[in-house]
Amino acid sequence: MSEQNQDYITETELAGVFIIERPVHGDERGFFRELYRKTDLDTRLGFSFEPVQTNHSRSEKNILRGIHIAPWNKLVTVYRGNVQQVVVDTRPDSETFGKHISIALGEENFRSVFVPAGMGNAFVVTSDIADYCYLTTDYWAPGKETYVNFQDPDLGINWQTTEPIVSDADKQHPLLREVFPNKFN
């Protein structure tokens, strides 16, 4: 076990989704923090997290992105600003299928979140601007992701904005019951 142990990693009510809260060391010059420590995360996951791609998006206040369901694991960190991170359990065999959690991520708390493959991922920016970054275990390519509408009434997500700015594509995504009709019969 590493010097900093897995006590900084907490599993959420959605199995496999972890919140990572590593210490932040700061003084008048700024701060230092570890974003990712392979040995600790692998110990909690029970498998090796092997990122192959890093993605970075910058968005302004009220920009809402998602809900995107990816076939890869991701480790999400907000480098600048703050977001409401939403993870939806879209794994058909999960006991918590259709449930979601909302997590504040960003400069206010310096958290990261691990989102396993097959989970829906979305966020809305709650600060003036946010840099949203994530490591993935597979390469992005068109057609690999599935999507669910961010306004799906079956999900009942309480977004922290009354005026979301959403792409035309995200507005057109189907409802969860349309993506997984067998779960609603």
URUR-V50750 format. One record per pair of residues at least 12 apart in sequence whose C-alpha atoms are under 10 Angstrom apart, sorted by the first residue. I is the first residue (numbers start at 1). J is the second residue. Records with the same first field share a line. If there is no record, write none. Layout:
# URUR-V50750
I=J ; J
This chain:
# URUR-V50750
1=39 ; 40 ; 43
2=37 ; 38 ; 39 ; 40
3=40
4=22 ; 23 ; 37 ; 39 ; 40
5=22 ; 37 ; 39 ; 40 ; 41 ; 43 ; 44
6=20 ; 21 ; 22 ; 37 ; 39 ; 40 ; 41 ; 42 ; 43 ; 44
7=20 ; 21 ; 22 ; 40 ; 44
8=20 ; 21 ; 22 ; 23 ; 40 ; 41 ; 111
9=21 ; 22 ; 40 ; 41 ; 44 ; 111 ; 112 ; 113 ; 114
10=44 ; 113
11=44 ; 45 ; 113 ; 114
12=101 ; 113
13=96 ; 99 ; 100 ; 101
14=87 ; 88 ; 89 ; 94 ; 95 ; 96 ; 97 ; 99 ; 100 ; 101 ; 115 ; 119
15=89 ; 94 ; 95 ; 96 ; 115 ; 116
16=44 ; 45 ; 89 ; 114 ; 115 ; 116 ; 117 ; 119
17=45 ; 75 ; 87 ; 89 ; 101 ; 113 ; 114 ; 115 ; 116 ; 117 ; 119
18=41 ; 44 ; 45 ; 75 ; 112 ; 113 ; 114 ; 115 ; 116
19=75 ; 76 ; 103 ; 105 ; 111 ; 112 ; 113 ; 114 ; 115
20=35 ; 36 ; 41 ; 75 ; 76 ; 77 ; 110 ; 111 ; 112 ; 113 ; 114
21=33 ; 34 ; 35 ; 109 ; 110 ; 111 ; 112 ; 113
22=34 ; 35 ; 36 ; 37 ; 109 ; 110 ; 111 ; 112
23=35 ; 110 ; 111
24=109 ; 110
33=110
35=75 ; 76 ; 77 ; 79 ; 110 ; 111 ; 112
36=75 ; 77 ; 112 ; 135
38=50 ; 51
41=114
45=114 ; 116
49=73 ; 74 ; 75 ; 135 ; 136 ; 137
50=73 ; 74 ; 135 ; 136 ; 137 ; 138
51=72 ; 73 ; 74 ; 75 ; 134 ; 135 ; 136 ; 137 ; 138 ; 139
52=135 ; 136 ; 137 ; 138 ; 139 ; 140
53=74 ; 134 ; 135 ; 136 ; 137 ; 138 ; 139 ; 140
54=74 ; 75 ; 76 ; 133 ; 134 ; 135 ; 136 ; 137 ; 138 ; 139
55=74 ; 76 ; 132 ; 133 ; 134 ; 135 ; 136 ; 140
56=76 ; 77 ; 78 ; 79 ; 131 ; 132 ; 133 ; 134 ; 135
57=78 ; 130 ; 131 ; 132 ; 133 ; 134
58=78 ; 79 ; 80 ; 81 ; 125 ; 129 ; 130 ; 131 ; 132 ; 133
59=81 ; 83 ; 124 ; 125 ; 127 ; 128 ; 129 ; 130 ; 131 ; 132
60=81 ; 124 ; 125 ; 126 ; 127 ; 128 ; 129 ; 130 ; 131 ; 165
61=81 ; 82 ; 83 ; 124 ; 125 ; 126 ; 127 ; 128 ; 129 ; 130 ; 161 ; 163 ; 164 ; 165
62=83 ; 123 ; 124 ; 125 ; 126 ; 127 ; 128 ; 129 ; 159 ; 160 ; 161 ; 162 ; 163 ; 164 ; 165 ; 166
63=83 ; 123 ; 124 ; 125 ; 126 ; 128 ; 129 ; 130 ; 161 ; 163 ; 164 ; 165 ; 166 ; 167
64=83 ; 84 ; 85 ; 122 ; 123 ; 124 ; 125 ; 126 ; 150 ; 159 ; 160 ; 161 ; 163 ; 164 ; 165 ; 166 ; 167 ; 170
65=85 ; 121 ; 122 ; 123 ; 124 ; 125 ; 150 ; 164 ; 165 ; 166 ; 167 ; 169 ; 170 ; 171
66=86 ; 87 ; 120 ; 121 ; 122 ; 123 ; 124 ; 147 ; 148 ; 149 ; 150 ; 166 ; 167 ; 169 ; 170 ; 171 ; 173
67=86 ; 87 ; 88 ; 119 ; 120 ; 121 ; 122 ; 123 ; 146 ; 147 ; 148 ; 149 ; 150 ; 151 ; 152 ; 170 ; 173
68=87 ; 88 ; 118 ; 119 ; 120 ; 121 ; 122 ; 145 ; 146 ; 147 ; 148 ; 149 ; 150 ; 170 ; 173
69=87 ; 88 ; 89 ; 90 ; 91 ; 116 ; 117 ; 118 ; 119 ; 120 ; 121 ; 122 ; 144 ; 145 ; 146 ; 147 ; 148
70=115 ; 116 ; 117 ; 118 ; 119 ; 120 ; 121 ; 136 ; 138 ; 140 ; 144 ; 145 ; 146 ; 147
71=116 ; 117 ; 118 ; 119 ; 120 ; 136 ; 137 ; 138 ; 140 ; 144 ; 145 ; 146
72=115 ; 116 ; 117 ; 118 ; 119 ; 135 ; 136 ; 137 ; 138 ; 139 ; 140 ; 144 ; 145
73=114 ; 115 ; 116 ; 117 ; 118 ; 119 ; 134 ; 135 ; 136 ; 137 ; 138
74=113 ; 114 ; 115 ; 116 ; 117 ; 119 ; 121 ; 133 ; 134 ; 135 ; 136 ; 137 ; 138
75=112 ; 113 ; 114 ; 115 ; 116 ; 133 ; 134 ; 135 ; 136 ; 137
76=105 ; 111 ; 112 ; 113 ; 114 ; 115 ; 121 ; 132 ; 133 ; 134 ; 135 ; 136
77=105 ; 106 ; 107 ; 110 ; 111 ; 112 ; 113 ; 114 ; 131 ; 132 ; 133 ; 134 ; 135
78=104 ; 105 ; 106 ; 107 ; 109 ; 110 ; 111 ; 112 ; 113 ; 130 ; 131 ; 132 ; 133 ; 134
79=105 ; 106 ; 107 ; 110 ; 111 ; 112 ; 130 ; 131 ; 132 ; 133
80=105 ; 106 ; 107 ; 108 ; 110 ; 127 ; 128 ; 129 ; 130 ; 131 ; 132 ; 133
81=105 ; 106 ; 107 ; 108 ; 125 ; 126 ; 127 ; 128 ; 129 ; 130 ; 131 ; 132
82=104 ; 105 ; 106 ; 107 ; 108 ; 109 ; 110 ; 123 ; 124 ; 125 ; 126 ; 127 ; 128 ; 129 ; 130 ; 131 ; 132
83=102 ; 103 ; 104 ; 105 ; 106 ; 107 ; 108 ; 122 ; 123 ; 124 ; 125 ; 126 ; 127 ; 129 ; 130 ; 131 ; 132 ; 160
84=101 ; 102 ; 103 ; 104 ; 105 ; 106 ; 122 ; 123 ; 124 ; 125 ; 126 ; 127 ; 159 ; 160 ; 161
85=101 ; 102 ; 103 ; 104 ; 105 ; 106 ; 112 ; 113 ; 121 ; 122 ; 123 ; 124 ; 125 ; 159
86=100 ; 101 ; 102 ; 103 ; 104 ; 120 ; 121 ; 122 ; 123 ; 124 ; 150 ; 157 ; 158 ; 159
87=99 ; 100 ; 101 ; 102 ; 103 ; 113 ; 114 ; 115 ; 116 ; 119 ; 120 ; 121 ; 122 ; 123
88=100 ; 101 ; 102 ; 115 ; 118 ; 119 ; 120 ; 121 ; 122 ; 148 ; 155 ; 157
89=101 ; 115 ; 116 ; 118 ; 119 ; 120 ; 121
90=117 ; 118 ; 119 ; 120 ; 121 ; 148 ; 176 ; 179 ; 180
91=116 ; 117 ; 118 ; 119 ; 120 ; 180
92=118 ; 119 ; 180 ; 182 ; 183
93=183
97=119 ; 183
98=119 ; 120 ; 154 ; 155 ; 156 ; 176 ; 177 ; 183
99=154 ; 155 ; 156 ; 157
100=119 ; 120 ; 121 ; 155 ; 156 ; 157
101=157
102=122 ; 123 ; 157 ; 158 ; 159 ; 160
103=123
104=123 ; 126
105=123 ; 125 ; 126 ; 132
106=125 ; 126 ; 127 ; 130 ; 131 ; 132
107=127 ; 130
112=133 ; 134
113=134
114=134 ; 135
115=134 ; 136
116=136 ; 137
117=136 ; 137
118=145 ; 146
119=146
120=145 ; 146 ; 147 ; 148
121=147 ; 148 ; 150
122=148 ; 150
123=150 ; 159 ; 160
124=159 ; 160 ; 161 ; 164 ; 165 ; 166
125=160 ; 161 ; 164 ; 165
126=159 ; 160 ; 161
146=173 ; 174 ; 179
147=169 ; 170 ; 172 ; 173 ; 174 ; 175 ; 176 ; 179
148=170 ; 171 ; 172 ; 173 ; 174 ; 175 ; 176 ; 177 ; 178 ; 179 ; 180
149=169 ; 170 ; 171 ; 172 ; 173 ; 174 ; 175 ; 176
150=166 ; 170 ; 171 ; 172 ; 173 ; 174 ; 175 ; 176
151=170 ; 171 ; 173 ; 174 ; 175
152=173 ; 174 ; 175 ; 176 ; 177
153=175 ; 176
154=175 ; 176 ; 177
155=175 ; 176
